[in-house]
Amino acid sequence: MRDAFFSELNSLFRHDRRVVFLTGDLGYKLFDQLKEFDPARVINCGIREAAMIGYAAGLAKSGLLPFVYSITPFVTLRCLEQIKIDLCYNTANVVVVGVGGGFAYGPNGPTHHGIDDVGALSCLPRLTLWTPCDPHEVRLCVRAAATLDRPAYLRLGRNKEPNIFASLKQTPDIAKPAVVREGRDGVIVTSGFILHTVLKAADALALQGIYPAVVRITTFRPFPAEYARLLTAQFGTVMTVEEHIANGGLGMEIARVVAESGDGRHFRMLTIPAEFPDACYDRDTLLARSGLDADAIATAYHGLFRTQETAKTDRDD
Amino acid sequence: MTNPLKDTASISLLLRELRRDIIRMAAHSGHVGVALSCVDIVAALYTGVLNCTPATVNDPARDRFILSKGHGCMALYAVLAHRGFIDRRLLDTYGQNGSVLAEHPLAGKVSGVECATGSLGHGLAIGAGMAQGLKLQGIDARVFVLLGDGECNEGSVWEAAALARAGNLDNLVAIVDGNGLQACGKYDEISPGSMLADSWKSFGWDVAEADGHNYQELVALLGQTAGAGVPRVFLCNTVKGKGIDFMERDLEWHYRPVNSDDRDKAFRRLSGA
């Protein structure tokens, strides 16, 4: 995802002279191409995230289109008030790019984990929030940034995320939720690059004769509430999966839709527990310990679906 | 274009009128001492320094002003009304339900307010970004940012100071309203041993001092930018509550609304009674 971001940014940077790249002293060698093309529009702000956001707001207010880049927690929670006031309240068209969302920086520890970024940012008005699920979607987000008149947050993984969609042309519109896999036995709704793991879980479920649909939501803010309402009305079983804690995340949004519908769907959300890990772990291990590996997702869904089937049978009896 | 007042009688009249407006606005809100401390600086900027008028308020080539110490906004509103950016009658609505004149400047609601401020430590970085943006686009305009000395407690001010120096932003001017009093005590007691002049110098800025209540000196100095590539800061000596003797240097007036008795007394002081 990171390479896709820089590759796409490089194209935009060359034909849109409003684009300015700001980094909080991270991304060694990754923005060299930008610097070679126009060094004046590449600014290493140093390890000063708060001022970097304000600086970007000022650049935007003077007519430019800044992209601000750092590791997820540093460019989100570290400078949250600057994002809220300088970007959102003052409506500055700045794209905040967090690399390493979720557990992508696993062994680096909780200082580098980005498992609460969406929750912290999702309470801010006017902020578009993108959680792309593969490198193609990252490119579409960068393209969409060019026409934004307000701030946006782009949540990247690191650099190992596989392509889910076969080509850019076959990648669905990022602005809308999309059915990534058709199904008849309920639905799993997900967001971001954990989609890859969710699809593996769906494969495992298929072997057991359970075929849930899989839907991904890439534009998390503004939240597609009406789509979610129709979706949850359509399926008896709904489960959400996200590489994020529960607070402010996808599961809570869908839970609200389910609760407000008042028709008792069978619902479950899978999230990362809001805890600090007790030791050093890589991403896969952290996900497994959070019940978010493909097997755990499949097992959770299996249990939820069977409960719903049993309830249905009881009703029918 | 700017049209600085020349004769002392009209300068004195203007500064008294602005203070009357501030006293009137402060009937139901605090921060009157803050506005009185910075009003002469804001007046000097808008009448004698800034290349920005109601006619050019959206011109990309205008000079920008950011009141980073947003709680001093009564001074800004009074000056904007005097200069015709906003209708004078708006001042009577200050702080009331439905008014665009809130107790900290709202975003995008008031002609002449470049950005919302109020949470301290934001304005300098935004101003520096604007100055950088103007340079990148080849626009010859300046950005002025007014900070409080208390505001300089914020680490983000110093992040912004370093960024501005790294960006060689000689079109950026910071002005510190150095009234020596912050919300709950004296600056010197809260930051013992901290010398603001030394701090700014150590960040590579050109440091100058000015009397923050001397209109003519402010007009003469504030428009002077430093040498090529260096941002300049003016440390202005000011008095919190300046001009109303019973409010001067008294923290009470950081908080206390001006009731009708206080108002009448203040007006008498302004008339020289």
Boltz contact constraints between the chains, C-beta under 6 A:
constraints:
  - contact:
      token1: [A, 45]
      token2: [B, 163]
      max_distance: 6.0
  - contact:
      token1: [A, 48]
      token2: [B, 159]
      max_distance: 6.0
  - contact:
      token1: [A, 50]
      token2: [B, 156]
      max_distance: 6.0
  - contact:
      token1: [A, 50]
      token2: [B, 159]
      max_distance: 6.0
  - contact:
      token1: [A, 51]
      token2: [B, 125]
      max_distance: 6.0
  - contact:
      token1: [A, 51]
      token2: [B, 156]
      max_distance: 6.0
  - contact:
      token1: [A, 51]
      token2: [B, 159]
      max_distance: 6.0
  - contact:
      token1: [A, 51]
      token2: [B, 160]
      max_distance: 6.0
  - contact:
      token1: [A, 51]
      token2: [B, 163]
      max_distance: 6.0
  - contact:
      token1: [A, 54]
      token2: [B, 122]
      max_distance: 6.0
  - contact:
      token1: [A, 54]
      token2: [B, 125]
      max_distance: 6.0
  - contact:
      token1: [A, 54]
      token2: [B, 126]
      max_distance: 6.0
  - contact:
      token1: [A, 55]
      token2: [B, 125]
      max_distance: 6.0
  - contact:
      token1: [A, 55]
      token2: [B, 128]
      max_distance: 6.0
  - contact:
      token1: [A, 55]
      token2: [B, 129]
      max_distance: 6.0
  - contact:
      token1: [A, 55]
      token2: [B, 163]
      max_distance: 6.0
  - contact:
      token1: [A, 57]
      token2: [B, 126]
      max_distance: 6.0
  - contact:
      token1: [A, 57]
      token2: [B, 129]
      max_distance: 6.0
  - contact:
      token1: [A, 58]
      token2: [B, 126]
      max_distance: 6.0
  - contact:
      token1: [A, 58]
      token2: [B, 129]
      max_distance: 6.0
  - contact:
      token1: [A, 58]
      token2: [B, 130]
      max_distance: 6.0
  - contact:
      token1: [A, 59]
      token2: [B, 129]
      max_distance: 6.0
  - contact:
      token1: [A, 59]
      token2: [B, 133]
      max_distance: 6.0
  - contact:
      token1: [A, 61]
      token2: [B, 130]
      max_distance: 6.0
  - contact:
      token1: [A, 62]
      token2: [B, 130]
      max_distance: 6.0
  - contact:
      token1: [A, 62]
      token2: [B, 133]
      max_distance: 6.0
  - contact:
      token1: [A, 62]
      token2: [B, 134]
      max_distance: 6.0
  - contact:
      token1: [A, 64]
      token2: [B, 133]
      max_distance: 6.0
  - contact:
      token1: [A, 85]
      token2: [B, 119]
      max_distance: 6.0
  - contact:
      token1: [A, 85]
      token2: [B, 122]
      max_distance: 6.0
  - contact:
      token1: [A, 86]
      token2: [B, 122]
      max_distance: 6.0
  - contact:
      token1: [A, 86]
      token2: [B, 126]
      max_distance: 6.0
  - contact:
      token1: [A, 89]
      token2: [B, 107]
      max_distance: 6.0
  - contact:
      token1: [A, 89]
      token2: [B, 116]
      max_distance: 6.0
  - contact:
      token1: [A, 90]
      token2: [B, 107]
      max_distance: 6.0
  - contact:
      token1: [A, 90]
      token2: [B, 115]
      max_distance: 6.0
  - contact:
      token1: [A, 90]
      token2: [B, 116]
      max_distance: 6.0
